[in-house]
Every structure is written in structure tokens, then in C-alpha cells.
Amino acid sequence: MNKDFNTSRRSLEIDREDMLALTRRMTVKRTSITRIAGAYMDPDGFIDGTFNTRFLKLSGADRAKNLEIARTIPFAQTNTNLKRYVIPEHSRGRESMYQLLLGIRSSGLENDALLEIFYEMTGEKYRSDHEYGIFVFHDRYDIPAKAADHVRLGESEQMFEYLICAVCPVTGDYEAGSPECGFLFPSYAEGGALMNCIDIYQSDVSRPHRELEEIFL
């Protein structure tokens, strides 16, 4: 479900409960993440290698490790480390990163050509003095129906389809560290998608990677 977005200051606040609704399901037993894809980048932003696989094909240990990476973004301190931004109309046109993400989302990460363009566009902007990985997760959240008194009824009423991207430092053997930055797209609020919004994560708010804002805004 898509929602019209009111760009008032209050609307840009992220509701912690919305993020917890997503992260509660990010366990090995409950996850609904469909696929994980990614690229390993050198410090100059060139691709060293890529991968793309169904999430459930991973071993239990690898699923747990990657869920921890994905979970970092929505579970971050809301409105401090994780902030919501409206993507302006001039950044949503043809050949924009916005349109690219819409295509990646609708393909469920099964279009490698679109993903490679995403990695290349990110690598052109991202500034790093070390090797890093771009990890992308695709999920479909079946939003539980609720009665008027907010009691959960159990039957899914609608679905929220979204992407999580995490940019992590990696070692020489491609072992990923904690995310430096990332995003959730589209934003999620009150049981629906805010299609023109993105939630951007910064691990260190005193030294943020403004590149993500440059790419989208």
C-alpha cells in the first residue's frame, strides 16, 4: 500500500514502533527476506566482485550474520542515526537513482543489470579509504490486519515491499563489519509505504557519509 506524504516537519519523524514492527521479524526463524545481493568495492569505488542469492539458500550461520547487518538499519536510533528524507521531485525523474531503486524493488533483486548500475552509481559517489561492501536485501512484509481497537486479527491485509541497503567495511577475505551507513526504501509508516521518502542511516552522526544524501536528494 502506498501513502500520500505530507511534507510537514512532524511527518518526517520516524515512529519507533513502525521500525520495531519490521525488526521483530528479522530472526532466522521468522525472516521473510527473499534475496540478498551485493558487491565488494575497492577504495576507489570499482567493483571487485558481486553475489546474488535467495536468502533461504544461505546456511543458518550466514543468515544470522546477514540479518544482523540488515537489522542494523531499521533498528538504529530513530531520528538520530536513522533519519527520514523526502526525495524531491527533481530527483525522481528518468535515469535517477529513485527510478533505479523502484526497478530493483519490483524485480525482487532478480535483475543483475539494474543492480550493477546501482553499485557503479554508488561507487562513483562513495568516499572511502578502505575496501567496502554494498549489501542489498529485499523483503515483503505481510502487514497484519488490526481491529478498530488495534487488536491484531492475524490475517494479512496488505504487503509492504522494501529494500534495505547497508554499506560495510570488509576485510581481505570479504568479511563484513558493522554498517557505516545505509538506507531503507521506501519509508514505512502507519501500515504503508511512503513512496517518495527514504530513511538514511549513519553509524557516526558526527562524521556522516553525506554521499547518500547527495545521491538521493
C-alpha positions, 0 to 999 in steps of 0.5 A: 500500500502506498501513502500520500506524504505530507511534507510537514516537519512532524511527518518526517519523524520516524515512529519507533514502533513502525521500525520495531514492527519490521525488526521483530521479524528479522530472526532466522526463524521468522525472516521473510527476506527473499534475496540478498545481493551485493558487491565488494568495492575497492577504495576507489569505488570499482567493483571487485566482485558481486553475489546474488542469492535467495536468502533461504539458500544461505546456511543458518550461520550466514543468515544470522550474520546477514540479518544482523547487518540488515537489522542494523538499519531499521533498528538504529536510533530513530531520528538520530542515526536513522533519519527520514528524507523526502526525495524531491521531485527533481530527483525522481525523474528518468535515469535517477537513482529513485527510478533505479531503486523502484526497478530493483524493488519490483524485480525482487533483486532478480535483475543483475543489470539494474543492480550493477548500475546501482553499485557503479552509481554508488561507487562513483559517489562513495568516499572511502579509504578502505575496501567496502561492501554494498549489501542489498536485501529485499523483503515483503512484509505481510502487514497484519490486519488490526481491529478498530481497537488495534487488536491484531486479527492475524490475517494479512491485509496488505504487503509492504515491499522494501529494500534495505541497503547497508554499506560495510567495511570488509576485510581481505577475505570479504568479511563484513563489519558493522554498517557505516551507513545505509538506507531503507526504501521506501519509508514505512509508516502507519501500515504503508509505504511512503513512496517518495521518502527514504530513511538514511542511516549513519553509524557516526552522526558526527562524521556522516557519509553525506554521499547518500544524501547527495545521491538521493536528494 
